[in-house]
Structures are given as C-alpha cells and as structure tokens.
Amino acid sequence: MNNINNLHLNPQTDTSIRIRATLIGSRIDTKPFRADEILAINPLTVAIPGGGCVVLLRYGVAVFVGMSNEQEAQFQERLLTLTSEPRTWPENEQINLRIDASVLEGIDAQGCLWLHDTSIQRLQLVAEMLARSSVLSDDEARVAKTFEQIEPLAQNLSKRGQGGRKMRELLSYIGDSLLSQQRSVGRAEVADKPDLLWERPELEGLYLRLEDEFELRERHLALERKLEVISNTAETLLDLLQAQRSHRVEWYIVILIVVEIGLTLYELFFRGH
C-alpha cells in the first residue's frame, strides 16, 4: 500500500479542485484492485495515474477527487463490471476544494470547501461525507416519488373508507420504504461517525462542520419520518384490503349457506309432494 501524506490533485480552470460523488449502483466490488494502486483503506482509496484519486464506498458510491473529466470517464468504464445493479442515471454531488493552512477548515458562504492540506485522511473524510449526502439525495427523491403515489390512496381511505388498490402495489410501497431504510441506515450509516475518526480524532471538528453543512442528521431524521408515514399508510391500506377480502369471503359463505338451505327447502316442499 502506498504511503502518501499529500496527494497530487489536478486543479480545475479556476485553480480549485473538484470533488464529485457519483452513486453508480447498489454495491461496488473492491477486491480486484491491486495493492500498488491502493493509497488507503476504510474507505478504499485508489490512486489514479496522472494525478487524483478515487474513494470507493461499499454502498455504490465512487468519489472522484482532483480528476479530469476524461479520467473520471475512464475509471467509470472500469467500474461497470464491478458494480451491482448499475444505474442508468447516476446521482451526482459536487464540491470545489481549495487548500489554505491559515483558514478554518470547512465550507464557506460561497459553497467552497477549505482544507489545510491534501492528506489522504482528510480527503477520505470529505469523500465519505459527500457520498452520504448523495445517498440521502437519492433516497429523498425516491421517497418524494413514493409520497406522490401513496397520497391518493390515503385520501381515498379518508373520504371513502377504502383503499382501492391491489395488494401487490401496496406491498411494493412497503418494500421501497424498507429498501431506503436499509440502505441509508444499514449500508451508508449516515447517522454514525466514520471509522476514520477513531484513528484520526483531530479531524472531529472538520467532521462536525461537514455534517452540519450537508445537514446529514436533519435530513436523515426527516427521511426516517417520511418512511415511517409511507410504511404505516401502506400497511393500513394492506390491512384494510385483507379485511375487505375476508369480508367478501364471509359473504360468499353466507350466500352458499342460503343457497344450500334454499335447495334443501325445495327438496322438502316441492319434490316431496
């Protein structure tokens, strides 16, 4: 494994360094990368020939740091065969980085990120926070779409006392909410401190400022509340649909009993004479 304290990064035209997080799929297989390519692990950071690096997160996000458009495109081609459920339209989040040891580390009013240096650990921390933000953005978009789909069902339930949708559709809504919860909580661990801070506690201040700037905790809590509403609504409608089916079966049984009684009476009073 390479031991590099400050990495050479390719600046953009305005001398700032671009950091772009791209959600490319559900999972990235990091095993094929060679030891001589790896700058650091947890999260895995890969050196790029010609300058720059890529931080790969297990939940499907690649963060490109100080790379040209051509370098990014080439590396994404390499990732295609290593990505589970690749996305046709990747989710992107970008921030520009400047280096100055005399300023407070964090994001300024213009949205530019300032760091004291380009140490691998600092870049890993920034990459992980940006990756979490991109996962939250994707889940927020998914949940907003699900909200649009499930709102008419709730209104129908309120006005008419019935769901009006099929069980398979309702189950898909529950599945979508559980999937979002599993990814944001189980894989991305957006509410937890990065493991990197156990080894580099001096980066805690930078972590807290980035968490506050990206509003990760607030967005995560808001997402949890929306997912709970979606899940509860879908489960209520599913229970109602099942109750309606049970009620319908009970009516079928009653009708069969009435028919049976009618046939019996017919046999007694008409065929008996």
C-alpha positions as CSV (number, residue, x, y, z in Angstrom):
1,M,0.0,0.0,0.0
2,N,1.3,3.4,-0.9
3,N,2.1,5.8,1.9
4,I,1.3,9.3,0.7
5,N,0.6,12.2,3.1
6,N,-0.2,14.8,0.5
7,L,-1.6,13.7,-2.9
8,H,-1.1,15.4,-6.2
9,L,-4.5,16.6,-7.4
10,N,-5.4,18.1,-10.8
11,P,-7.0,21.6,-10.3
12,Q,-9.8,22.9,-12.5
13,T,-9.6,26.1,-14.6
14,D,-10.2,28.3,-11.5
15,T,-7.4,26.6,-9.5
16,S,-10.0,24.9,-7.2
17,I,-10.0,21.1,-7.0
18,R,-13.2,19.3,-8.0
19,I,-14.6,16.5,-5.8
20,R,-17.5,14.7,-7.3
21,A,-19.5,11.9,-5.7
22,T,-21.4,9.6,-8.1
23,L,-23.9,7.0,-7.0
24,I,-23.3,4.4,-9.7
25,G,-25.1,1.3,-8.3
26,S,-26.1,-0.7,-5.2
27,R,-22.7,-2.1,-4.5
28,I,-19.1,-1.9,-5.7
29,D,-16.7,-4.9,-5.6
30,T,-13.3,-3.6,-4.5
31,K,-11.5,-6.9,-4.4
32,P,-10.0,-6.7,-8.0
33,F,-7.9,-3.5,-7.2
34,R,-4.2,-4.2,-6.9
35,A,-2.1,-3.4,-3.8
36,D,0.1,-1.0,-5.7
37,E,-3.0,1.1,-6.7
38,I,-4.3,1.4,-3.1
39,L,-3.5,4.6,-1.2
40,A,-5.6,3.7,1.9
41,I,-8.4,1.5,3.1
42,N,-11.6,2.1,5.1
43,P,-12.8,3.6,2.8
44,L,-10.8,2.2,-0.1
45,T,-8.8,5.0,-1.9
46,V,-7.3,4.3,-5.3
47,A,-4.5,6.3,-6.9
48,I,-5.1,7.5,-10.5
49,P,-2.2,7.7,-13.0
50,G,-1.6,11.4,-13.8
51,G,-2.9,12.7,-10.5
52,G,-6.0,12.4,-8.4
53,C,-7.7,9.6,-6.6
54,V,-11.0,7.7,-6.2
55,V,-12.6,6.9,-2.9
56,L,-14.9,3.9,-3.2
57,L,-17.7,3.3,-0.8
58,R,-19.2,-0.2,-0.5
59,Y,-22.8,1.1,-0.9
60,G,-22.2,2.0,-4.6
61,V,-20.7,5.5,-4.5
62,A,-17.4,6.5,-6.2
63,V,-15.9,9.9,-5.2
64,F,-13.6,11.4,-7.7
65,V,-11.0,13.7,-6.2
66,G,-8.9,16.1,-8.4
67,M,-9.5,14.2,-11.6
68,S,-10.2,15.4,-15.1
69,N,-13.5,14.5,-17.0
70,E,-11.5,12.1,-19.1
71,Q,-10.0,10.4,-16.1
72,E,-13.4,10.1,-14.5
73,A,-15.0,8.6,-17.6
74,Q,-12.2,6.0,-18.0
75,F,-12.5,4.9,-14.4
76,Q,-16.2,4.6,-14.5
77,E,-15.8,2.3,-17.5
78,R,-13.6,0.2,-15.3
79,L,-16.2,0.2,-12.5
80,L,-19.0,-1.1,-14.8
81,T,-18.2,-4.7,-14.4
82,L,-17.6,-4.3,-10.7
83,T,-20.9,-2.6,-9.9
84,S,-24.1,-4.4,-8.8
85,E,-27.3,-3.0,-10.3
86,P,-25.6,-0.2,-12.2
87,R,-27.7,3.0,-12.6
88,T,-28.6,4.4,-16.0
89,W,-28.7,7.9,-14.5
90,P,-26.1,8.2,-11.7
91,E,-26.8,10.6,-8.8
92,N,-24.0,13.3,-8.6
93,E,-23.0,15.7,-5.9
94,Q,-20.0,18.1,-6.4
95,I,-18.0,20.5,-4.3
96,N,-14.9,22.6,-5.1
97,L,-11.9,22.3,-2.8
98,R,-9.2,24.9,-2.0
99,I,-6.1,24.5,0.2
100,D,-5.0,27.0,2.8
101,A,-3.5,26.2,6.1
102,S,-4.4,29.6,7.6
103,V,-8.2,29.3,7.3
104,L,-10.8,27.3,9.3
105,E,-11.5,24.0,7.6
106,G,-15.0,23.7,6.3
107,I,-17.3,25.1,3.7
108,D,-17.6,28.9,3.2
109,A,-20.6,31.0,2.3
110,Q,-19.8,30.6,-1.4
111,G,-20.0,26.8,-1.1
112,C,-16.3,26.2,-1.4
113,L,-14.5,23.6,0.8
114,W,-11.3,24.7,2.5
115,L,-8.8,22.2,3.9
116,H,-5.4,22.7,5.4
117,D,-3.7,20.1,3.2
118,T,-4.5,17.2,0.8
119,S,-3.7,14.4,3.2
120,I,-5.4,11.1,2.4
121,Q,-7.3,11.1,5.7
122,R,-8.8,14.5,5.1
123,L,-9.8,13.6,1.5
124,Q,-11.3,10.3,2.7
125,L,-13.4,12.1,5.3
126,V,-14.7,14.7,2.8
127,A,-15.4,11.9,0.3
128,E,-17.4,9.8,2.8
129,M,-19.5,12.8,3.9
130,L,-20.2,13.8,0.3
131,A,-21.1,10.2,-0.5
132,R,-23.5,10.0,2.4
133,S,-25.1,13.2,1.1
134,S,-25.5,11.7,-2.4
135,V,-27.2,8.6,-0.9
136,L,-29.6,10.8,1.1
137,S,-30.4,12.9,-2.0
138,D,-31.2,9.8,-4.0
139,D,-33.4,8.4,-1.1
140,E,-35.1,11.8,-0.7
141,A,-36.0,11.7,-4.4
142,R,-37.3,8.1,-4.2
143,V,-39.4,8.9,-1.1
144,A,-40.8,12.0,-2.6
145,K,-42.0,10.0,-5.6
146,T,-43.5,7.3,-3.4
147,F,-45.2,10.0,-1.4
148,E,-46.9,11.2,-4.6
149,Q,-48.1,7.7,-5.4
150,I,-49.3,6.9,-1.9
151,E,-51.0,10.2,-1.1
152,P,-54.1,9.5,-3.3
153,L,-54.5,6.2,-1.5
154,A,-54.6,7.9,1.9
155,Q,-57.1,10.4,0.6
156,N,-59.3,7.7,-0.8
157,L,-59.1,5.9,2.5
158,S,-60.1,9.1,4.3
159,K,-63.0,10.0,2.0
160,R,-64.4,6.6,1.1
161,G,-63.1,4.3,3.7
162,Q,-61.4,2.0,1.2
163,G,-58.0,1.7,-0.4
164,G,-58.9,1.0,-4.0
165,R,-55.5,-0.6,-4.9
166,K,-54.2,-4.1,-5.3
167,M,-52.2,-5.9,-2.7
168,R,-49.1,-6.2,-4.9
169,E,-49.0,-2.4,-5.4
170,L,-49.2,-1.8,-1.6
171,L,-46.5,-4.4,-0.9
172,S,-44.2,-2.6,-3.4
173,Y,-44.6,0.7,-1.4
174,I,-43.7,-1.1,1.8
175,G,-40.7,-2.7,0.0
176,D,-39.5,0.6,-1.3
177,S,-39.6,2.2,2.2
178,L,-37.8,-0.8,3.7
179,L,-35.1,-0.7,1.0
180,S,-34.4,3.0,1.6
181,Q,-34.2,2.4,5.3
182,Q,-31.8,-0.5,4.8
183,R,-29.5,1.5,2.5
184,S,-29.3,4.7,4.5
185,V,-29.1,3.1,7.9
186,G,-27.6,-0.3,7.2
187,R,-25.1,0.5,4.4
188,A,-24.3,4.2,4.3
189,E,-24.7,4.5,8.1
190,V,-25.4,8.2,7.6
191,A,-26.1,8.8,11.3
192,D,-22.8,7.2,12.5
193,K,-19.4,8.7,12.8
194,P,-16.9,7.5,10.2
195,D,-14.5,4.8,11.4
196,L,-11.6,7.1,10.3
197,L,-12.2,9.3,13.3
198,W,-11.2,6.5,15.7
199,E,-7.7,6.7,14.1
200,R,-7.6,10.5,13.5
201,P,-9.6,12.2,16.3
202,E,-8.1,15.6,15.4
203,L,-10.5,15.5,12.3
204,E,-13.6,15.5,14.5
205,G,-14.0,19.3,14.1
206,L,-14.0,19.0,10.3
207,Y,-16.4,16.1,10.5
208,L,-18.9,18.1,12.6
209,R,-18.7,21.1,10.3
210,L,-19.3,19.0,7.2
211,E,-22.1,17.1,8.9
212,D,-23.8,20.4,9.8
213,E,-23.2,21.9,6.3
214,F,-24.7,18.9,4.5
215,E,-27.4,18.7,7.2
216,L,-26.9,14.9,7.2
217,R,-28.5,14.3,10.6
218,E,-31.5,16.5,10.0
219,R,-32.1,15.1,6.5
220,H,-31.8,11.5,7.9
221,L,-34.4,12.2,10.6
222,A,-36.8,13.8,8.1
223,L,-36.3,10.8,5.8
224,E,-37.0,8.4,8.6
225,R,-40.2,10.2,9.5
226,K,-41.4,10.1,5.9
227,L,-40.5,6.5,5.5
228,E,-42.5,5.7,8.7
229,V,-45.5,7.5,7.3
230,I,-45.3,5.6,4.0
231,S,-44.9,2.3,5.7
232,N,-47.7,2.9,8.1
233,T,-50.1,4.1,5.3
234,A,-49.3,1.2,3.1
235,E,-49.7,-1.3,6.0
236,T,-53.0,0.3,7.0
237,L,-54.3,0.0,3.4
238,L,-53.0,-3.6,3.2
239,D,-54.8,-4.5,6.4
240,L,-58.0,-2.8,5.0
241,L,-57.7,-4.7,1.8
242,Q,-57.2,-8.0,3.6
243,A,-60.2,-7.2,5.8
244,Q,-62.3,-6.5,2.7
245,R,-61.2,-9.8,1.2
246,S,-62.1,-11.6,4.4
247,H,-65.5,-9.9,4.5
248,R,-66.1,-10.8,0.9
249,V,-65.2,-14.5,1.7
250,E,-67.7,-14.4,4.6
251,W,-70.4,-13.1,2.2
252,Y,-69.6,-15.9,-0.2
253,I,-70.0,-18.4,2.6
254,V,-73.3,-16.8,3.7
255,I,-74.6,-17.0,0.1
256,L,-73.6,-20.6,-0.2
257,I,-75.4,-21.4,3.0
258,V,-78.5,-19.6,1.8
259,V,-78.3,-21.5,-1.5
260,E,-77.9,-24.7,0.3
261,I,-80.9,-24.0,2.6
262,G,-82.9,-23.0,-0.5
263,L,-82.1,-26.2,-2.2
264,T,-83.0,-28.2,0.9
265,L,-86.3,-26.5,1.2
266,Y,-87.0,-27.0,-2.4
267,E,-86.4,-30.7,-2.0
268,L,-88.7,-30.9,1.0
269,F,-91.7,-28.9,-0.2
270,F,-91.7,-29.4,-3.9
271,R,-90.2,-32.7,-4.7
272,G,-91.6,-34.2,-1.5
273,H,-95.2,-33.8,-2.8
